[in-house]
Amino acid sequence: MTDGLILAGGKSTRYQSDKALAHFNTRVLTNVEYTANKLLPFVDNCYVSTNQNNNHAIRRLFYDVKNIEVIEDQAPLIDRGPISALWSYFQATGNERADLLVLATDYKNINQTMLKLIKNQSAYINCGGEPQYTFCHIDLTFRQFKNQLHNRRFRWQDVLQTANCDTVFLANYQIKNINYQEDLL
């Protein structure tokens, strides 16, 4: 069973407003809704990881959507980026193993072909020479994750290494990770 984990809990400091609630790809859907629509066909259940500030707004967006659960960062790993999301996923589900398609909400032009390429392997996308670490499929146990944290390895790339992720190189696709509002131009 593969679950989805949407990373919507970032601070968006460089962007200067909440990227999960912004509208990069459509005028109608927020980025978090757009990301969920792209991810849902590939997963059994989807978890949207939020922070304390945007949890209520995102919870309202998905209050009646089947197979989507909104989760908030859990102590002691709050404000640690994707690491917080993975920790919160394990806390919310009680699962001992995570088979997750992970996707951040700050990508423009997500292509479902990319999701198909990583659906059946532990890997992350490298598009046009740019690694997109938070566009990935990971498979690891809670014990592996706790050992990683115990060894003070708090970077998302450490998770990818622990999960033995390969790189899927895509030269002909263009997605863009939006960090600043100017990146949309």
Buried (B, 14 or more C-beta within 10 A) or exposed (E): EBBBBBBBBBEBEEBEEBBBBBEBBEEEBBBBBBBBBBBBEBBEBBBBBBBEEBBEBBBEBBEEBEBBBBBBBBEEBBEBBBBBBBBBBBBBBEBEBBBBBBBBBBBBEBBEEBBEBBBEEBBBBBBEEEBBBBBBBBBBBBEBBEEBBEEEBBBBEBBBEBBEBBBBEBEEBEBBBBBEEEBEE
